[in-house]
């Protein structure tokens, strides 16, 4: 088994070389935000969609656009507004008078990378149309179904400040996102570099394509073969079950603070995301550090805090830290 792991490590190191090319290309135009960049690549490699939460101006759109450029894929940004219709997203049938027949006009969902800006600005019908495309990887227009491109990644953003006139995503729909990332402000030295880059005499460099979509598709297959020990599966299961039954794991103080623990989708996504993270680190196996690094992003939108938790200002991140304090690391 050790010999096989060594062989797998060599294969992963070779197959993941392009990751460094992407990162060096992105750093030409993006200062800091390394965690956001890595999580976006994790979602791309693990076939998982991502919900980004952060105030405007934190380079979310620039980062997504730059990743799409570096992979030479089709990128569409869709601004969600209260008057948006499902047809504006997936497309519709248009009547051609000359041919006396209906023709399909495909919507912006037909791309490799979709940025759904302020997804909570649109009503439930539009949100459902997007989430159905995310889950099924196809859309139906008229009586025909159309497969979406591969790779296909949806990055949805939410503004945590403005809640007036929004349509919050139901918990069951939020659960369909592999990761929920909180994008924070840059450090002071990073902001100085941003000023230098964006206000200097020379225009910012443009991101060049360094990877093909075919390489990403191949990499996704390699990621699926990354080794996960049974002890890691046990570790993940214990973490998720501790959010559902905290009193059975020596965390009785969390029981009144959690209305609903993480779903089985959390276990699946945590392992798949950890595989992609191992690939980003040029490693052929998942380590407990991968699980620990990704746990908050996988679990924060799947644990439903109680009113008591909100009243006591105890966050989901606090609960996740408590869980990791008691679950033994393999």
Phi, psi and omega in degrees: 000319179299320180296317178297320179297320179297318178297317180296320178300317179297318179297315182295319179300321179287314184291334185263010181301327184294341179301318180295326178295317179297313183297318180293327178291318181293326182289353174291330185240346183240126178258129181069210180054032180298322181295316179299317180298315181295322180291324177296319177291326176299313178299319180297317183281334183259007179060042181233136181277159190230138175253119180257130179237122180182159181290160179299153173090015182257021175071025179296309181295317180299318181295315180296315179299319182292320177297316179299319179295320183292338181258359180058048180246170178275126182241131175233133174256128181242119177274114180280128181227162182300335182263007178292141179247156177306323180296330177293341184263306187264339182113180183202177176263132179242135182279125177263110184294323181296316182271352183053044180209166179269140177240149180274128171247108184286145181271181183292351178296340181278079178207173179276319180234124182246128170256109178266093187283126179054061183302331181279007175275344184252153181290174189302324182299319180289317177302317181295322179299318179292314184293329176294318177297321178297318185282313186272343184058030175203161175228154179247124176238118187067235180251016181243141175256141182233126178289143177272160184295156173238127003286155178224119184224128176253127175242111182255141179247149174228139175267115184286350185271301184277114178246354180288131179073024179251165178238087184304141179292133174298153184302322181296329179278323177299326182298340181284346176278132179297314184230144169242115186253131173264116182268124186254171178294151176288161173289166184298316181293328177293320180293327175296319178293323178298316178300315181297319183288317189269343182241007181285178182288332179266139177291150178302145179294153177266144179282133179256154177287122180242351182222149177260156176303327180296323177295322179294317179299317178295319180297323178299323177293321178294319180301321180298334183268001178296138188285133175234115181290154179299329178296327177292319177300318178296318179300313180296315180298318179297319180299312183293318181293330178293336176281338180268320183231067186299328181294334179282349182245025177074026180232055183299335181292340181274342185303312179285353184265347183242119175283315180220133177277183183290146181278168176302333177299333178296316180298314181297312183291327180294319179291314181296319178294323179295324176299314179296323179294321176298319178298317178299332179265012178059040183237144184265008180216155179272133178249162175303331178296324177298316180297315182295319183295326187260352189302316183296319182291330180276327189261337191298332180259006181247350176259122182262110181287152178278171176298325180298319179297317180294322180295324180271002179057041174262121185271165176298324178299322176299317181295318180298319177298320178298320179297315182292336178292332186253338181278121182294138180278130181291000000 
